[in-house]
């Protein structure tokens, strides 16, 4: 299942800046980047939450 950027923020309970930093460091990878949004795999987002 895919989730959009805003849902990812809610799942991880963090800021946009933190999500951007995770992407930049390669800890979280979007599966698709659009002009104003990104898509992530829900399983990857939830796995990241469990490691925090």
C-alpha positions in Angstrom: 0.0 0.0 0.0 1.2 3.5 -0.8 0.9 6.6 1.4 1.3 10.2 0.6 3.6 12.7 2.3 1.0 14.0 4.8 0.1 10.6 6.0 3.8 9.8 6.4 4.1 12.8 8.7 1.2 11.5 10.8 2.6 7.9 11.0 6.1 9.0 12.0 4.8 11.9 14.1 7.6 14.2 12.9 8.1 17.4 11.0 8.4 17.9 7.2 12.1 18.9 7.8 12.7 15.5 9.5 11.1 13.6 6.6 13.3 15.6 4.2 16.4 14.8 6.2 15.5 11.0 6.3 15.1 11.1 2.5 18.4 13.0 2.1 20.3 10.5 4.3 18.8 7.5 2.5 16.8 6.3 5.5 13.4 6.7 3.8 12.9 6.5 0.0 9.9 7.8 -1.9 8.7 5.4 -4.6 7.4 8.4 -6.6 8.0 12.1 -6.6 5.5 14.5 -8.0 5.5 18.3 -8.1 4.0 18.8 -4.7 3.9 15.4 -3.1 5.8 12.1 -2.6 4.6 8.6 -2.3 6.0 6.1 0.1 5.4 2.4 0.8 3.4 2.1 4.0 5.4 -0.9 5.1 8.7 1.0 4.8 7.2 4.0 6.7 5.9 1.7 9.5 9.3 -0.1 9.7 11.0 3.2 10.1 8.6 4.1 12.9 9.5 0.9 14.7 13.2 1.8 14.6 12.8 5.3 16.1 
